[in-house]
Structures are given as C-alpha cells and as structure tokens.
Amino acid sequence: MKKIYYLLLSLFLILNITACSGYKPIFSSPEFKFKIADHSITGDKKLGYQIYSQLNYLSKTNKSDLDTKNIYISISVNKVKKATAKNSAGKILAYKINLNTLIVVKDFTSDNQILNENFVFSSSYKVQDQYSETIKLENKAIENLINSTYNDLLIKLSEKIS
C-alpha cells in the first residue's frame, strides 16, 4: 500500500512540475527590446540612479540586433518626508514619504517622445524607540516606493515599445 501511495505522490509531483515548464517572465519577451543610449537624472540623484540602474540592467540583457530600439531616458525624482502624527509634547510619532518621479522616454534617433509619465507613490511608517530602527523603516519604505515606480514604469514602457 505504501508503494502505491509513494508512486501516486511522485507521479502527482512530476505532473505539477512539468505543467509549469512553459513559464516565461513578462519582461523578457522578444518584443520588449530596448537599449538606453543616453540618460539624464535630476532631483534626488541617488534615487534616480537606483531606477536607472534597474532599467540599464534590463536593457543590457537584450541582445543587440536590428529590432532593438535605442532610447533616451530622463528621470526626475523628488522625495518629500513629512511628519503625520505628533504627541502632546510635540514629539513626532509617524512620517509619510511621498516619492514623485517624472520619467520621459524618447526615441534616440528620431527624438519622438515614447513615454511621459509622472509616478506618485507614498508610504507611511511609525517612529521606533531606536533611531536606527526608524532609519531602517524609512529605507525600506523608500525601497518599496522605488520598486513600485520601476514596476509601473516597465508596464507603461512595455505597452509603448512593444
């Protein structure tokens, strides 16, 4: 009885594994080919370079061929940190970070505008007892906002380039 049970279980697992073998990531499709020929970053340069480096890594994974579109990208990032809650003594209890990112993508050869989007995301976090923990929460919130901006940018860019 145990042999039959193990045989059926292994057969079930093999079928499930092979059913997922046709998986393809959405942004690695052959129609989504671009290469960053030039770029400019204004505003908060550290955050702008984080977005640019992710895009640049994606563009370098594309093999150069005739269908690859050369683009110029301009990234402007502004970060605003505001106190949202204070106690009766005036001590800040919570912060809200707004990340406003304006991204302009142009065709490098014809200078036609492909994308002009303003991405606005915000996140809140509470002040912790330890200052280092508060800084960790702030950095994590900023990282999440950058990832949200990058993911939305990829969706908009894939709609325009493909």
C-alpha positions in Angstrom: 0.0 0.0 0.0 2.9 2.4 0.8 4.5 1.7 -2.6 1.3 2.7 -4.4 0.9 5.8 -2.2 4.5 6.9 -3.0 4.1 6.1 -6.7 1.0 8.2 -6.9 2.5 11.0 -4.9 5.6 11.1 -7.1 3.5 11.0 -10.3 1.4 13.9 -9.0 4.6 15.9 -8.2 6.1 15.2 -11.6 2.9 16.3 -13.4 2.8 19.5 -11.4 6.4 20.3 -12.1 6.1 19.7 -15.9 2.8 21.7 -16.0 4.8 24.9 -15.1 7.6 24.3 -17.6 6.2 26.9 -20.1 6.7 29.8 -17.7 8.1 33.0 -19.3 8.7 36.2 -17.4 6.6 39.1 -18.8 9.5 41.5 -19.5 11.9 39.0 -21.2 9.7 38.6 -24.2 11.4 39.1 -27.5 9.1 42.0 -28.4 10.4 44.1 -25.4 13.8 45.2 -26.8 15.4 48.5 -25.9 18.8 49.9 -25.2 19.5 53.0 -23.2 21.7 55.2 -25.4 21.7 58.2 -23.1 20.2 59.4 -19.9 19.8 62.3 -17.5 18.9 62.3 -13.8 17.7 65.3 -11.9 16.3 65.9 -8.4 17.3 63.2 -5.9 20.2 61.6 -7.9 20.6 58.7 -5.5 17.0 57.5 -6.0 17.2 58.4 -9.7 20.2 56.2 -10.2 18.5 53.3 -8.4 15.7 53.4 -11.0 18.2 53.9 -13.9 20.4 51.0 -12.8 17.5 48.6 -12.8 16.4 49.8 -16.3 20.0 49.6 -17.5 20.4 46.1 -16.3 17.2 45.1 -18.1 18.4 46.8 -21.3 21.8 45.0 -21.2 20.1 41.6 -21.1 18.6 42.3 -24.5 20.8 41.1 -27.3 21.7 43.8 -29.9 20.0 43.3 -33.2 18.2 45.4 -35.7 14.9 45.4 -33.8 16.4 46.9 -30.6 15.1 50.5 -30.0 17.7 53.0 -28.7 16.1 55.3 -26.2 17.0 58.4 -24.2 15.6 58.5 -20.7 15.2 61.4 -18.4 14.5 60.7 -14.7 13.5 63.3 -12.2 12.9 62.1 -8.6 11.6 64.2 -5.7 11.3 62.8 -2.2 9.2 64.7 0.5 9.2 63.5 4.1 6.5 64.9 6.3 5.6 64.3 9.9 2.0 63.0 10.1 1.5 62.4 13.8 2.8 64.1 16.9 2.1 63.5 20.6 1.1 66.3 23.1 4.8 67.1 23.8 5.4 67.7 20.1 7.4 64.5 19.5 6.9 63.0 16.1 5.2 59.6 16.1 4.9 58.9 12.4 6.2 60.0 9.0 4.9 59.9 5.4 7.2 59.8 2.4 6.0 61.0 -1.0 8.0 59.9 -4.0 7.2 61.9 -7.1 9.0 60.6 -10.2 8.8 62.1 -13.7 10.1 59.9 -16.4 10.4 60.9 -20.1 11.5 58.4 -22.7 12.4 59.4 -26.2 13.5 57.6 -29.3 17.2 58.4 -29.5 17.4 58.5 -33.3 14.1 60.4 -34.2 13.7 62.3 -30.9 10.0 61.2 -30.8 8.5 61.0 -27.3 7.6 57.5 -26.4 6.6 58.0 -22.8 6.0 60.9 -20.5 4.7 59.7 -17.1 4.6 61.1 -13.6 4.6 58.4 -10.9 3.5 59.4 -7.5 3.6 56.9 -4.6 3.6 57.4 -0.8 4.3 55.3 2.3 3.9 55.9 6.0 5.9 54.5 8.9 6.0 54.9 12.6 8.9 56.2 14.6 10.6 53.4 16.6 12.3 53.6 20.0 15.7 53.1 18.4 16.7 55.7 15.9 18.5 53.1 13.8 15.2 51.1 13.5 13.4 54.2 12.3 16.1 54.7 9.6 15.7 51.0 8.6 11.9 51.5 8.2 12.5 54.7 6.2 14.9 53.0 3.9 12.6 50.0 3.4 9.7 52.3 2.6 11.8 54.2 0.0 13.0 50.9 -1.5 9.3 49.7 -1.8 8.4 53.0 -3.4 11.2 52.7 -5.9 10.2 49.2 -6.8 6.6 50.3 -7.3 7.7 53.1 -9.6 10.0 50.7 -11.5 7.3 48.1 -11.9 4.7 50.6 -13.2 7.3 52.1 -15.5 8.0 48.7 -17.0 4.3 48.1 -17.6 3.9 51.5 -19.3 7.1 51.1 -21.3 6.2 47.7 -22.5 2.9 49.0 -23.7 4.6 51.7 -25.7 7.7 49.9 -27.1 6.1 46.5 -28.0 
